[in-house]
Amino acid sequence: MDLNKAMIIGNVTRDPETRTTPAGQTVCNFAVATNLVWKDQSGQKQEKAEFHNVVAWRKLAETIAQYVKKGSRIYIEGRIQTRSWDDQATNTKRYRTEIICDNMIMLDRAGANAGQGQNRSYQSPAANQNEQPTPADDFSQSSAPAQGRVSADDEINVEDIPF
């Protein structure tokens, strides 16, 4: 049995960027910072921030674009994915690791950001499905949202991704 699950709580580091694919699907990407605080051997407080790239699709992407802003405290649940492409400018292979968001909860207090309530939860329709991936779900299609089986209408080519 395999498991690919990511859960993070942190602050959004930049306003979400929303685009529409040529196939008409909404995609939203943004970054979330998580902080680690500890004391070293000498008792000094140490801090380290990790930055996570997050991608949301379809209705969840629209919701995030509407309500989430830079500085928002947010819970993200999804799966980790690494995609690659050839950078023609430098003639090298590039990689990007992202969290494909299935579920989002806004953790800001009421009134902290205009129009945001406390602990509102939004879930991707794909998160409600318990189907296992099929052999048709290969790496070239893995940037498409998890919707169980991939049909010809839902297929997304890497070249169609606007970022």
Secondary structure, 3 states (H helix, E strand, C coil): CCCCCEEEEEEECCCCEEEECCCCCEEEEEEEEEEEEEECCCCCEEEEEEEEEEEEEHHHHHHHHHHCCCCCEEEEEEEEEEEEEEECCCCEEEEEEEEEEEEEEECCCCCCCCCCCCCEEEECHHHHCCCCCCCCCCHHHCCCCCCCCCCCCCCCCHHHCCC
